[in-house]
Amino acid sequence: MTTSRLYMLAILLASSALHALAQAGPPVGAPRGRGGGGSPATALRSPEVNPDGSVTLRFRAPQAVAVDVIGEITRRKGPQPMTKDDSGVWSTTLGPLPPEIWSYNFRVQGVDVADPSNPSVKPTPPGLPMSSFVEVPGEEMKPFDARPVPHGEVRMVLYESKSMGVARWLWVYTPPNYDASAKSKYPVLYLLHGNGEAQNGWVMNGRANVILDNLIADGKAQPMLVVMPQGHALQAPNVAPLARVPNETGMFSPKFKSDLLEEIVPLVEKRYRVFADADHRAIAGLSMGGGQALDIGLHRPDLFHWILGYSAAVGGQFSNVDEQFRDVSASSASRLRLLWISVGRQDYLFRADHDLAATLTERGIKVQYHETEGAHVWSVWRRNLNETLPMLFRSK
């Protein structure tokens, strides 16, 4: 048996064991629903956001001997222990927390699992654990909260990737009234996700569609299409027996650039009403996707005049910046309308992004470099997106 199959078998066995721990069923005498596991009215309540902004988490695992909470919700304090009651339910209350969307996992005897009572999850590729989300509301609506404004659509597009040799998903945001609009063509943003995520990350984690709906309604951003591809070399799930792309072992896929430029861009320009020139084409991404956006965009200024990297994975453990961007000069970048690099001051990539922006500036390349408070987390990237979307596709 190959190493990859052994790994997947281990994941399945661990998941099955934890599922049994977590789903041992409601206490004796509790009402049972049609499926035998209770009803929504009697289901375990987790997460529960309290009036003071604290969050109570619960996890039913009668046979577990230790359960901790990990993730952004701990606010960099490390694993937080939970306490088990007589019915086998583990619980803890964290906070109060500032208004924001917080990710978390339960760590059960060394294995990280999502909250089985919470439908709000962070999607991941095969083999990686999903995380759960909880939103702590504030007094004011946030840019990523849905408002009663016209909404665009997010469309799932399945295509056969010649570069990868497998079927893959694209998620495509079309602006409000796209199908009925008399507008002939729209600009397009290619928006790339981070490591360990999937093409739906910018919607389910980042709420990019909601952010853009609100900005368009307020007249702050141009109506545009947003194309969100899978940045890892993976087959789409749930379309065929799971297949791996051969010879793909690193975080950055060598085949992704070809998949994007030779297949996705032509597909989008054939199927949708979008402009097919660099002035109306942008590329942006976070973390791994930020590194991909900067690498692809700066080497193809003939295709992209708007390039944005949020907490971009460059330098250090990821790449030799001097070699990677050796041929990027003031002359080659002179056609760019926007080159944006942003990073949180508490991000482990802060120094790498700071130094890349400085290096490019020293070469005479105009860079809009922006620092914020925050670590390598979605709260930073949602703010980045909300701030930069209004900059795209504006007249000089």
N, C-alpha and C positions, 0 to 999 in steps of 0.2 A: 504494500500500500504506500502511495506517495506521501511526502511530508504534508502537502496541501490537503490531501484527503484525511490524513490523521488529524490535522488542525481543525478541519470542518467537523469531523466526528466528535472531537473534544468539545467544540462549541455547542453542538447539538445535545450532547450528553449533559453538559453543564446547564444549558438552557432548560432541558427537560426536568432536571433535578430541582432547579430553582422554581420552575413553574409549579411543580408539585408542592414545594414549600409554601409558595405564595398563594396557591389556590386550594388550600386544604378545605375550603368551604366555610360557610358561615357557622357561627356557634349553634350547638344543638338547640332545636326549637325555633330557629329563625325562619321567617317565611322564605319559601323557595320559588323561584320563577320558572318559566316554561323550560328554560335550559337546565334547570336543576341547581343553579348557582346563585339564587336570589334574583331580585328585580332591581331596576334603577332606584326605586324608593328605599330599598333596604341595603343597597350596596355600601361598601366601606367608603367613607368620605375622605378623599385625599387628592389634591391638597385642599386645605381650608384656609382662606385668607381672612384674618381677623380684623376687627375695626381699627386696631392700632397699627396695622401694617405688618404684623408678624404673621408667619405662615406655619400652620400645623400640618405635619406629614404623618401618614399612617400606612402601615404595611402589614398584611396578615401573613405570618410565617410561624406557625406554632412550633415547628421542629427546628427552627434556626437557633443558633447559640449566640450570634452577634450580628447586629445590623447597624451600619453607619450611614449617614447622609454625606455625599460628596458633591462637588460641582460649584458653579458660580454662586449658588445660594449661600454657601458658607462664608463668602466674602474673604477668601484667601486664608481662612483659619484652619484649613485641614479638615479631615473627617470628623463629623459630629455624631456622637453615639446616640442611639435610640433606646428606649426602655420598653420592655414587653409587659403587657398586663396578663391577667389570669385567663383571658380568652385567646391568647396567642397573637394579639395585635401589638406591633411595635409602633411607637409614636415619639415625636419630639416637636418642639416649637422653636423656630428660629426667628431672629429679628427683635424689634421692628426693622423692616427693610425699606429702603428708598423706593419710590415708584419706578418700576422697571420690569422687564421680563427676565426671569432668573431660571437657569437650567440646573438640573440636579439628577442624581442617581442614588439608588440604594446599593450599598456595598454589603453583600450577604456572604459572609464567610469567604471573602477574597474575590468574589465575582460581582461585577457591576451590572445592575439591571435597571430598566426603566420602572416607573411607578405603574403597576398594573391597573390602578384605579383612575389614572389620568389619561384622557385621550389626546392631550397635547404633547406630541413627541417630536424630537429632532430626528429626521430620517438619516440613515447612514447606509453605506454600501454593505454587501454581504461580509459577514465575519466580524463586524464592529458593533459594539453595544450601542443601543439607542439611549438617548437621554430624554428626560421629561422637562416640560416648561411650566412655570407658574407666573402669572402676571399680577403684580401688586399695583393697584390703581392709585392715581393721585387726584388732586382736586381739579386739574386741568387735563383736557384730552391731549394725547401725545401725537406726534406726526404719524405714527404707525397704528393709530386706532381708527377703525372704520367709522366714517361719518356718512350722513345721508346725502351723498353726492353721487353723480353718475359713476358707475364702476366699469372698469375694463374687464376683459376676460383673460383667463390663463388657459391655454390650449396645450394638450399633450400631443406631440407629434412623434410617431414612431418611424424611424428610417433605418435602412440597411447601410451600415458603415463599411465601405470598401477598405478603408485604412485599418480598421479594427477587426474586420471579418465577422462582426456580430451585429444584431439588431440593437439599437440604442434609442433612448428617449431624448427629445428636446421639450422643454417647457417654454411656451411663447406667450408673452403678455401682449395683448392688443388693446389700444386705448379705448375709452368709452365711445360708442357709436361707430366703431371701425367699419363694420359691415354696411351700415346705412349711410355712412358719411360720403359727401361728394368730393372730399379731399382726395386728390389723385394719389399722392405718395407721402410716406412718412420716413423720418430718420429712424435708425435702429441702433440700439445699444446691445452689445454682446457682454453679458454679465456672468462672471465665473465664480464658482463656489470655492470653499476651502477644503483642505485635506480631511478625509474621513466623512465627507458629506456627499450629496448627490445633486442632480440637476434641479430638484425641488427645494433645495436649501434656502435660496434667496426669497422664496415665497413663504414656506412654512416656518423658517427661522427668522428671516429678515423682514417679512411682510413688504417686500419691494412693491408688489402690486397695490397695496393699500397706500403706501407712501406716495406712489406716483398718482394714484387716483386723487388724493388730497391736493397735491401740488398742481396738477392740471386744473382741478376745479377752482383753485385760488388764482389761476393765471400765472403761476410761478415757474412752471416747467412746460416745455413743448410737448404736445402729444407725440408719442414715439412708441415703437415696438421694442420690447426687451426680450432677447433670446438667451435662454439659460440652458447650456449644454452640460452633459456629464463630463467632468474634467479628468476623471480616472479612466483608465483603459478597461472598461467593464461592459459586459452585456447588460441590457435592460432586464430587470427582474420581471417575472410573471409573464413572459412571452414565449418561452421555450425552456427546455432543460438547461440549467445553469451551466454556462461555459466560460472559461477564463481565456483572456487574450494571451497567446503565447509570448514568452520572453518579456513580460511586463512585471517588474518586481519593485521598482522605485516609486516614490511619491509622485514625481513628475513623469508623465507618460511621454516618451519620445514620439508617439504616434498622434498625440492630441493636436499638435499644430496642423498636421495634414488633415485630420478629421475636421477641424474647424474651418480652415481656409479653402480646402478643396471640395468639401462636401456640405458642411453646414451653411456657410455663407451663400454658395450657389443655390442650395435648396430654398433658403429664406427669400432670396431675391427672385426666385422663380415663382414661389407659392404666394408671397405676400406683396402688397403694394408698398415697397420701400425704395428709397433712392439707392443707387448703386455706385456711389462715389464716396471718397474719403471724407469730404466735408460733412456728410450725413451718416457717417459710420463711426461708432465709439466702441472702445473695449475697456472693461473695468473688472476688478475682482478683489477678493479678500484673501489674505494669507497665501495659500498655494495658488489660488486664482489670481491674486494680485501679482505674484511672481510671473505667472503665465501671461497676464495682460501686459506687464511691462516688457517682458522678453519678446512676445509676439509683436506688440504695437511698435516698440522702438526699432525693431528690425524691419517693419513693414509700414513706414510712414506713407507709402503710396496707397495703403488700404485704410489706415486709421489716422484721423487727425485729432482725435480726442482719446487720451490714454490716462487711465486712473488706477493707482495701486493703493489699496487700503491694507495697512499692516502687511505689506508684501513680503513673501518668503523669498528673500534674496540673501546672498552672502553667507558667511559662516558655514554651517552644516549643509547648506543647500547649493551654493554655487560660488565660483570665483568671479566676483563682480568685474574685476579688471579684464578677464578673458571674455565673460559673457557679453559685456557692453563695450568691448574694445573698438568696434567699428561704428559706434554711435557718436556722432559729432554734431557740432552746431549747424553745419551745413545740412546734414541728413535730417535733423530735427527742425529745420527752419520752417517747414510747412505745417507743423503742429499748431492746432488751435488751443489745446490745453494738454499739459502734462502735469498730473497731480499725484503727489505722494503724501500720504498721511499715516500717522501711527500714534498710538497711545504711549504716554511717558512711562507707564508701568508695564508695557509690552516687552516680552523677551526679544522681540525683533526691533526694538527702538533704535539701538545703535546701528544696526545694519541699514535700516531705512534712512536714518539721519545721514549716515555716511554716503549712501548712494545719491541722495539728493545733493549733498555737498559736492561730490565728484562730478555729477552732471552739470551743476552750476559752474564749477571751475572750468569746464570745457566750453562755456558760453551758451549752454542750453538753458532756456527759460523753464524753470520748475516752480510750480506752486506747491511749496512744502508746508504741511500743516500738522502741528502737534496738538494733542488733546490729553485730558486726563483719562486714564483707563488702561486696562490690560488687554490681553488677546481674547476679547469677548464680543458677543453680538451687540451689546449696548453701544459699543464704539462704532461698529460698522453700519448699524442703522442710522446713526447720526451722520456718518460720512456720506451715506447715500442720500439722505435728505438734504444735506448741504450742497452736494455736487450736482444732483440732477438738474437744478435750475441753471447751471452753468453751460449745459450741453446744447449744442445746435443753435446758439444765439448768433445773430449777425455781428460782424466786426464793428 
